[in-house]
Amino acid sequence: MKRRIRLSLQRLIGNLFEGVFSSYVNALHGLELDEIRQYQPGDDCKSIDWKATAKTGKLHVRMKLVDKRVTIVFLVDKSRSEKFGSFFNTKEYVQSGVLSILVHAAAETGNEIGFVTFTNKVENYIRPKAGEKEALINVQNILRETPENARTDLNVAFKFLLGKISSPALIFILSDFLASYNYEHSLKTLSYLHEVIPIVISDRTETTLPHAKGFLTARDIETGTIKLLDIPTALEVSLPHLALFRKLNIDHLAISAEDDEEMWITKISEFFDRRIRRGGRRRR
C-alpha cells in the first residue's frame, strides 16, 4: 500500500502541474512501470508488450512513469493543541505518522522536500532540497523539535511561505485548524499560486458534544484559560476552515485520532486516487 502511495503521488504531481511542468504521461522510458494497457493510436510501437499482446490477441503497450520532480513543502502545526487525544492516540502522534508516510513517498521519487514548523510564529524553516536520506533525517528532527510557543496562527505560516516559495509547489498543511480565523486571504493567495492540500487531523471530542441543555467547563489547552460553554450554543458553531475550503475549491483530507496506521494509508491512497481520476489542478 505504501508503494501505491508513492506511485500515486508521482502521478498526482504530473496531473496537478499540467502546463507548468510537462504533464503526467505514460512513456517508454521512465522511472518505473506504471501499467500495461491496450495500444492507442499515437503510442510508440517500441513500447509494445509482446507477451501481453500474444496472451490477449490485442496489441498492448508497457507504460512507465516519466521522471518528474517538483518542490513539496510540509507545513507542520506544532502548537499545544496537537498534543490532545481522547482515544489511544494524540493528534500529534497521528500527524507524525502521516508526515513520515508522505515524506517517504515524496523523497523516493526525487522531489525537493522542504518543511515549515509553526505555532503562532514560524518555529523552524528547512529549505527544500532533494535527497531521500536528508529528508528522512529532517523528519526525525522535526518530530523531536520542542516549540517555543503554544498557540496557533495559520496566517503567520501561510504568509511566511508566500515569501519563501515563488515557483509552483505542492503544499501539504498538517494541522487541526483550530485557530483564529484570520487566514482567509493568505490561504486564498497560497492556493492560487500553489497546489494546497490541507490534512486536517482532529479528535472527535473537540467538535462533538452531548445533545443536552446546560453548561460545560472546558480548558483551552493552548492558553490554559477556563471557559464555560453553553452546550446548545456550542453545538451550533460551525468549523470555518471547512467552509473556506469549499469556497476556495480546495480538496482536503480528514484524518481522526481514532484511526490507526492502516486507515491513514488507506485514506491517503484513496485521496490521491480521486485526485488522479479527476486530473489537473482544480479551477480557482
ZIPETA-V90001 format. One record per backbone hydrogen bond with DSSP energy under -0.5 kcal/mol. CO is the residue of the C=O (numbers start at 1). NH is the residue of the N-H. Records with the same first field share a line. If there is no record, write none. Layout:
# ZIPETA-V90001
CO = NH ; NH
This chain:
# ZIPETA-V90001
1 = 5
2 = 6
3 = 7
4 = 8
5 = 9
6 = 10
7 = 11
8 = 12
9 = 13
10 = 14
11 = 15
12 = 16
13 = 17
15 = 18
17 = 20 ; 21
21 = 19
25 = 66
27 = 64
28 = 30
32 = 65
35 = 37 ; 63
37 = 61
40 = 43
44 = 47
45 = 48
47 = 62
48 = 50
49 = 53
50 = 54
51 = 55
52 = 56
53 = 57
59 = 39
60 = 49
61 = 37 ; 63
63 = 34 ; 35
64 = 27
65 = 31 ; 32
66 = 68
70 = 112
71 = 170
72 = 114
73 = 75 ; 172
74 = 76 ; 116
75 = 77 ; 174
76 = 118
79 = 82
80 = 83
81 = 84
82 = 92
84 = 91
89 = 87
90 = 94
91 = 95
92 = 96
93 = 97
94 = 98
95 = 99
96 = 100
97 = 101
98 = 102
99 = 103
100 = 104
101 = 105
102 = 106
103 = 107
104 = 108
105 = 109
106 = 109 ; 111
107 = 110
111 = 113
112 = 72
113 = 129
114 = 74
115 = 126
116 = 76
117 = 123 ; 124
118 = 78
119 = 153
121 = 119 ; 123
124 = 117
125 = 127
126 = 115
129 = 113
131 = 135
132 = 136
133 = 137
134 = 138
135 = 139
136 = 140
137 = 141
138 = 142
139 = 143
140 = 144
141 = 145
142 = 145
145 = 147
150 = 80 ; 81
152 = 180
153 = 157
154 = 158
155 = 159
156 = 160
157 = 161
158 = 162
159 = 163
160 = 163 ; 164
161 = 164 ; 165
164 = 166
169 = 171 ; 195
170 = 73 ; 172
171 = 173 ; 197
172 = 75 ; 174
173 = 175 ; 199
174 = 77
175 = 201
177 = 179
180 = 182
183 = 187
184 = 188
185 = 189
186 = 190
187 = 191
188 = 192
189 = 193
190 = 194
194 = 196
195 = 171
197 = 173
198 = 200 ; 253
199 = 175 ; 201
200 = 202 ; 255
202 = 257
203 = 206 ; 207
204 = 207 ; 208
210 = 212
214 = 231
216 = 218 ; 229
218 = 227
219 = 221
220 = 224
225 = 220
227 = 218 ; 229
229 = 216 ; 231
230 = 234
231 = 235
232 = 236
233 = 236
234 = 237
238 = 240
239 = 242 ; 243
240 = 244
241 = 245
242 = 246
243 = 247
244 = 248
245 = 249 ; 250
246 = 249
249 = 251
251 = 198
253 = 200 ; 255
255 = 202
256 = 259
257 = 89
260 = 264
261 = 265
262 = 266
263 = 267
264 = 268
265 = 269
266 = 270
267 = 271
268 = 272
269 = 273
270 = 274
271 = 275
272 = 276
273 = 277
274 = 278
275 = 279
